[in-house]
Amino acid sequence: MRSGTPPSAEKIFAEIDMSVGDRKLHLKLSVDPGPMRLVELLPLAQNLANTMVQAAVEDVVEKGEAISCKKGCGACCRQLVPISQVEARRIRDLVEEMPEPRRSQIRARFAEARRRLEEAGILEKLLDREHWAPDGIETIGLEYFRQGIPCPFLEDESCSIHPDRPITCREYLVTSPAENCARPTRESVNTARIPLKVWTAVARFDKLPPGERFIRWVPLILAPEWADANPDETPPRPGPELLKELFEHLTGKDIPAPPLGLA
């Protein structure tokens, strides 16, 4: 990891060489040198996820296979989608930034989804994830999918916030026939392997209390209400420090702080 700050520049520029499966990636990133909140790092994390996904797609093509996901196929938009806490707050803000009447329409879709989850007895389970069994997310995920509740952002079977969609959504791609996604099982749906998951790397910024084993996440369908109840109280941190920690979470390795001020 190398970085440099050109004279009078407002950003730190980093060059990162890393291996993703059999591929060697050379990344050029920029980050603000001053204090930042994690949400300000999200665009960089999203672009990083796009790069990882592209590498995975190239691996799929080299194997003679193809990604079956396409515009108009919205089966995965009825799944239980786990997102990081910072993304949950960003989803809430995204809704609040929408003009009327769209803002009210999206809010109403979230409210209707919550009502259906409560009626089906799933809402209580989603709110009590700390007591799930090890396979809880798979079991409850299938139960959730059977309800057929669309993501509030799904319109004409396509994502209406595609450029801002959660990282989890970016990293979910299938190679099996698209029609299999309507009745998913372990045997019928094959997903593309993403060697390094960016969404979990972002989620790991939320430190776990002693004794907790699993990363913290928020169901996308409950993101606005969770964000309202859990304001971000973490202090800003220097951009290079956040970037360094992101790659430590991503790779599972300690990364020395890069020297600054290099041309």
C-alpha positions, 0 to 999 in steps of 0.5 A: 500500500503506497500513498502520496499527497501532491502539493496543494492536493485536498486528497490522499492518493493510495495505490494498492496491489492485492491478489484476488483469487488468481488475479492481481489487482492494482487499485488507485484510490483517493481519500480525504486526509482530514476527519471523515465519518464512515458514511463518507467512505461508502462511495469508495467501498461501493467502487471497491465492491464493483471491482471485486465483482468484476473480477468474479465475473471474469472468473465466471466467463473464463469457466465458460459460464455466464451471470444470469442476473439481468434488468427485469429479474427481481427475484433476489429483491424479495430476499432478506438482505443483510446490510451494514449499520452505516449503510442502514443509516445511508438508506434512511438518509437516501429516502429522506432526501427524495422529493415528494411524493416519492418520499412518502411512497417509499416510506409507505412501502417500508411500512407495508412490508413491516406490517406483513412481516409482523402479520407473518410472525417474522418481524419478531425474529428479525428483531431478535437476531442475537438469539438465532441458531447458527443456521438462523439466517438461512432458515429465516431467510427462506421463510422471509422469501416465501412471503414475497415481500418486494424491496421498497425500491423495486420498481418494474422488477428493477432496482430504482436506486441502482447506483446507491444500492447496498453492497450486499446487492452488488455482491450477489450474482447467480450463474444458474438459470434465472427462473430457479431464483423464484424457488431457491434452494441450495441445489437450484441456485449457484452464486458467483464466488466473490473472493473478498466480501466488501459488505462484511468488511464495512460491517466490521467497523461496528465493534462487537461487545465481548462474547459476540461472534457474528458481525452486526447487520441490519435487515434492509427492510428495517433500515430506516426505523433502525437508523432512526433509533440508532444515531451515529455517535462515533467521532470522525477519524482521518480518512487514511486511517479508515481506509487502512482499517477497511483493507484490514477487515477485507484481507484479515491482515494487519496493514502498516500505515503507508508513508505519506508525502510521497510524490 
